[in-house]
Amino acid sequence: MAAAAGGHVLWLHGSGQTGDEGRAQVSPYLSAAEFASVRFSFPTAPTASIPCYGGEVITAWFGIPEVPITAKTARDEKEVLKAVEGVHEMLDREVAGGTSPSNIFVCGLSQGGALAIASVLLYPKTLGGCVVFSGSLPLSKSLADRIPSEARKTPVLWFHGMADGLVLFEAGHAGCAFLQELGMTCEFKAYPTLGHTLVDEELQYFQQWIKDRLSQGTGVPLLSLSDNRDLH
């Protein structure tokens, strides 16, 4: 396959991590010729004091209300929407710079995965894809009416371990089921013995999924967690 032209992959790390850590961990998966013309962004979340971690100050895209995260965990949607606005600004800059939305992929791990899917759902254009690893849906289902018709056309790939003790499997499964209820394409990959971490099997599948959409796009794998606080 020829190298993709003008593609962009935005990677959103989990809480407690940084963009540089994500870059270092995923770089081995970004060396294929197909990615030669693809740009990768690894922003770092701001820091915040997290009460459920005893007030510890860590990087986080928005507040962490509890651990573990369940299908019923409620977030502060104002914080989530503020973080979404920041992602939309990054996407808008890419589009303004000439990148086709169909060549843009928003990917994330854990809390970064939650932000990725929230950002894609509320973006007014159809993107190349969204990939969620060990994440959950951080928005109330009552916001379904706010999801643009173009956003519903963005395909989603969702990975989750059934042994995940930080973002419970039920949370990931419920998120993907909600997308399917909206009429969206959401491929859900479940791993019976996987906890809150990434394995090569996931990353290889992810890479191929992106390549399959590379008529003009890209793909970027993700990282292995070294800190079990990286939760959504």
C-alpha positions in Angstrom: 0.0 0.0 0.0 1.3 3.4 -0.8 1.9 5.9 1.9 -1.2 7.9 3.0 -1.3 11.5 2.1 -2.2 14.2 4.6 -3.5 11.9 7.4 -3.6 12.8 11.0 -3.9 10.6 14.2 -4.7 12.3 17.5 -3.7 10.2 20.5 -5.2 11.0 23.9 -3.4 9.4 26.9 -5.0 8.1 30.1 -4.9 10.0 33.4 -1.6 10.0 35.2 0.3 9.9 31.9 1.7 12.3 29.4 1.7 12.8 25.7 5.5 12.1 25.6 5.0 8.8 27.3 2.4 7.9 24.7 4.7 8.9 21.9 7.6 6.8 23.3 5.4 3.7 23.8 3.6 3.8 20.4 6.5 4.8 18.1 7.4 1.1 17.3 4.1 0.8 15.6 4.4 3.9 13.5 7.3 3.0 11.3 5.4 1.3 8.5 5.6 2.9 5.0 1.8 3.6 5.1 2.4 6.1 7.9 5.2 8.1 6.1 2.9 11.0 5.3 0.8 10.8 8.5 1.1 13.3 11.3 0.7 12.2 14.9 -0.3 14.4 17.8 0.2 13.5 21.5 -1.1 16.3 23.6 -0.7 16.2 27.4 -3.7 16.8 29.7 -3.5 19.5 32.4 -2.9 18.5 36.0 -5.6 18.3 38.7 -6.1 17.2 42.3 -8.1 14.0 42.3 -10.1 13.4 45.4 -10.6 9.7 44.9 -6.8 9.4 44.8 -6.5 11.2 48.1 -6.0 14.6 46.5 -3.0 13.5 44.4 -2.2 15.8 41.6 -2.0 14.0 38.3 -2.7 14.7 34.6 -6.4 14.3 33.8 -8.6 15.5 30.9 -11.5 15.9 33.4 -12.4 14.9 36.9 -12.4 11.3 38.1 -15.5 10.7 40.2 -14.8 7.2 41.5 -12.9 4.0 40.9 -13.7 1.7 39.4 -15.6 3.3 36.6 -18.9 1.5 36.0 -21.6 1.7 33.4 -23.5 4.0 35.8 -20.6 6.3 36.8 -21.7 10.0 36.4 -19.1 12.6 35.4 -19.2 16.4 35.6 -20.4 16.9 32.0 -19.3 20.6 32.1 -15.7 19.4 32.6 -16.1 16.7 29.9 -17.5 19.2 27.4 -14.7 21.7 28.1 -12.2 19.0 27.3 -14.2 18.1 24.2 -13.9 21.8 23.1 -10.1 21.5 23.3 -10.1 18.4 21.1 -12.4 20.1 18.6 -10.0 23.0 18.4 -7.2 20.6 17.5 -9.4 18.9 14.9 -10.5 22.2 13.4 -6.8 23.3 13.0 -6.1 20.1 11.1 -9.0 20.6 8.8 -8.2 24.3 8.3 -4.7 23.2 7.4 -6.0 21.0 4.6 -6.4 17.6 6.1 -9.6 15.9 5.0 -11.8 14.9 8.0 -12.0 11.4 6.4 -8.3 11.1 7.1 -8.4 12.1 10.7 -8.5 9.4 13.5 -9.1 10.2 17.2 -7.8 7.5 19.5 -7.4 7.2 23.2 -6.7 5.0 26.1 -8.7 4.8 29.3 -9.8 8.4 30.2 -8.3 9.4 26.9 -10.5 6.9 25.2 -13.5 8.4 26.9 -12.5 11.8 25.7 -11.9 10.5 22.2 -15.4 9.0 21.8 -17.1 12.1 23.4 -15.2 14.4 21.0 -16.1 12.3 18.0 -19.8 12.1 18.9 -20.1 15.9 19.2 -17.9 16.8 16.2 -20.0 18.1 13.2 -18.0 16.2 10.6 -17.5 12.5 9.7 -14.0 11.5 10.6 -11.9 8.6 9.5 -12.5 6.7 12.7 -12.3 6.6 16.5 -10.5 4.0 18.5 -11.2 3.4 22.2 -9.0 1.3 24.4 -10.3 0.4 27.9 -12.6 3.5 27.9 -16.2 4.4 28.6 -18.8 6.9 27.5 -18.4 10.0 29.7 -21.6 11.7 28.6 -25.3 11.1 29.5 -27.4 9.3 27.0 -29.7 12.3 27.2 -27.2 14.0 24.9 -28.1 11.7 22.1 -30.2 14.4 20.4 -27.0 16.7 20.3 -25.0 14.1 18.2 -24.8 15.4 14.6 -25.9 13.1 11.8 -22.4 13.4 10.3 -20.8 12.3 13.5 -22.9 9.1 13.5 -21.2 8.1 10.3 -17.7 7.9 11.9 -16.7 4.2 12.5 -15.6 3.2 15.9 -13.3 0.4 17.1 -13.6 -0.4 20.8 -11.3 -2.7 22.8 -11.9 -3.8 26.4 -10.6 -6.4 28.8 -13.1 -8.5 30.7 -10.7 -8.5 33.7 -10.4 -4.7 33.8 -10.7 -3.6 37.4 -10.4 0.1 36.8 -12.8 0.7 34.0 -15.1 -2.2 34.3 -16.0 -4.3 31.2 -19.7 -3.4 31.7 -18.8 0.3 31.1 -17.0 -0.3 27.8 -19.7 -2.7 26.6 -22.5 -0.3 27.5 -20.7 2.5 25.6 -20.4 0.5 22.4 -24.0 -0.7 22.7 -25.2 2.9 23.0 -23.4 3.8 19.8 -25.0 0.9 18.0 -28.4 2.1 19.3 -27.6 5.4 17.5 -27.1 3.5 14.3 -23.3 3.9 14.4 -20.8 1.3 13.4 -19.0 0.1 16.5 -16.8 -3.0 16.4 -16.3 -4.3 19.9 -13.3 -6.5 20.7 -13.5 -8.3 24.1 -10.5 -10.0 25.7 -11.5 -12.5 28.5 -8.3 -12.3 30.6 -7.1 -8.8 29.8 -7.0 -6.2 32.6 -6.5 -2.5 32.4 -3.6 -2.6 30.0 -2.8 -3.1 26.3 -1.4 -6.1 24.6 0.3 -6.6 21.2 -2.7 -8.5 19.9 -4.9 -5.4 20.3 -2.3 -3.0 18.8 -1.8 -5.2 15.8 -5.5 -5.4 15.1 -5.8 -1.7 15.6 -3.0 -1.0 13.2 -4.6 -3.1 10.5 -8.0 -1.5 11.2 -6.5 1.9 10.5 -4.6 0.6 7.4 -7.9 -0.8 6.0 -9.2 2.8 6.0 -6.1 4.2 4.5 -7.3 5.1 1.1 -6.0 8.5 2.4 -5.7 7.9 6.1 -3.6 6.4 8.8 -3.3 4.3 11.9 -1.5 4.5 15.2 -1.3 1.9 17.9 -1.4 2.7 21.6 0.5 2.1 24.7 0.9 -0.4 27.5 0.0 1.0 30.9 2.7 1.0 33.4 0.6 2.8 36.1 -2.7 1.3 37.1 -4.0 4.7 38.1 -4.4 5.4 34.4 -8.1 5.0 34.4 -11.0 6.5 32.8 
